Amino acid sequence: MTKKLTPADAVPAALMPASFEQAMAELQQLVVQMEAGELPLEASVAAYKRGSALVQYCAAQLEKIDAQVKVLEGDMLKPFTVEGADLA
């Protein structure tokens, strides 16, 4: 049986972002640095590991919020539609 990762598993407590937005900002910075191609190999590997941990943290936060929304909506989520927009 596979253990489901929690935000605490993904990022050590000392390095845990303060918020989803902070994690996304750090992730964006890591992507820019890695795409620039100027990081040494070891720094690239460390940046990749940190980015992976941040992605797991963000995914867990989104799952948590999704569960809260389902409770608020009585588990009766409706598809998102924009009036006048053709989403097909």
C-alpha positions as CSV (number, residue, x, y, z in Angstrom):
1,M,0.0,0.0,0.0
2,T,1.4,3.4,-1.0
3,K,1.4,6.2,1.6
4,K,-0.2,9.4,0.3
5,L,2.2,12.3,0.6
6,T,1.2,15.2,2.7
7,P,2.7,18.7,2.5
8,A,4.9,17.9,5.5
9,D,6.3,14.8,3.7
10,A,7.0,16.8,0.5
11,V,8.9,19.7,2.1
12,P,10.7,19.5,5.5
13,A,9.0,21.7,8.1
14,A,12.0,24.1,8.2
15,L,11.7,24.7,4.5
16,M,7.9,24.7,4.2
17,P,6.5,27.7,2.3
18,A,4.3,30.0,4.2
19,S,1.6,29.8,1.6
20,F,0.6,28.3,-1.7
21,E,1.4,31.6,-3.4
22,Q,4.9,31.6,-1.9
23,A,5.5,28.1,-3.1
24,M,4.4,29.0,-6.6
25,A,6.6,32.1,-6.6
26,E,9.6,30.0,-5.5
27,L,8.8,27.3,-8.1
28,Q,8.7,30.0,-10.8
29,Q,12.1,31.3,-9.8
30,L,13.5,27.7,-9.9
31,V,12.1,27.2,-13.4
32,V,13.7,30.5,-14.6
33,Q,17.1,29.5,-13.1
34,M,17.0,26.1,-14.6
35,E,15.8,27.2,-18.1
36,A,18.7,29.7,-18.1
37,G,21.0,26.8,-18.1
38,E,23.6,28.5,-16.0
39,L,23.4,26.3,-12.9
40,P,26.1,23.8,-12.2
41,L,25.0,20.1,-12.3
42,E,24.7,19.7,-8.6
43,A,22.8,22.9,-8.2
44,S,20.5,21.8,-11.1
45,V,19.8,18.5,-9.3
46,A,19.1,20.3,-6.0
47,A,16.8,22.8,-7.8
48,Y,14.9,19.9,-9.4
49,K,14.5,18.1,-6.1
50,R,13.2,21.4,-4.4
51,G,10.9,22.0,-7.4
52,S,9.5,18.5,-7.1
53,A,8.9,19.0,-3.4
54,L,7.2,22.3,-4.1
55,V,4.9,20.7,-6.7
56,Q,3.9,18.0,-4.2
57,Y,3.2,20.7,-1.6
58,C,1.1,22.7,-4.0
59,A,-0.8,19.7,-5.2
60,A,-1.6,18.7,-1.6
61,Q,-2.8,22.3,-0.9
62,L,-5.1,22.2,-3.9
63,E,-6.5,18.8,-2.9
64,K,-7.2,20.3,0.6
65,I,-9.0,23.3,-0.9
66,D,-10.9,21.1,-3.3
67,A,-12.2,19.0,-0.3
68,Q,-13.2,22.2,1.5
69,V,-15.1,23.5,-1.5
70,K,-16.9,20.1,-1.9
71,V,-18.0,20.4,1.8
72,L,-19.2,23.9,1.3
73,E,-21.1,23.0,-1.9
74,G,-22.5,19.8,-0.4
75,D,-20.5,17.7,-2.8
76,M,-22.6,19.0,-5.6
77,L,-20.0,20.9,-7.7
78,K,-21.3,22.4,-10.9
79,P,-19.2,22.7,-14.0
80,F,-17.6,26.1,-14.5
81,T,-19.2,28.1,-17.3
82,V,-18.6,31.6,-18.5
83,E,-21.7,33.3,-19.9
84,G,-21.3,34.0,-23.6
85,A,-18.2,31.8,-24.0
86,D,-18.0,28.8,-26.2
87,L,-15.8,26.3,-24.3
88,A,-16.2,23.4,-26.8
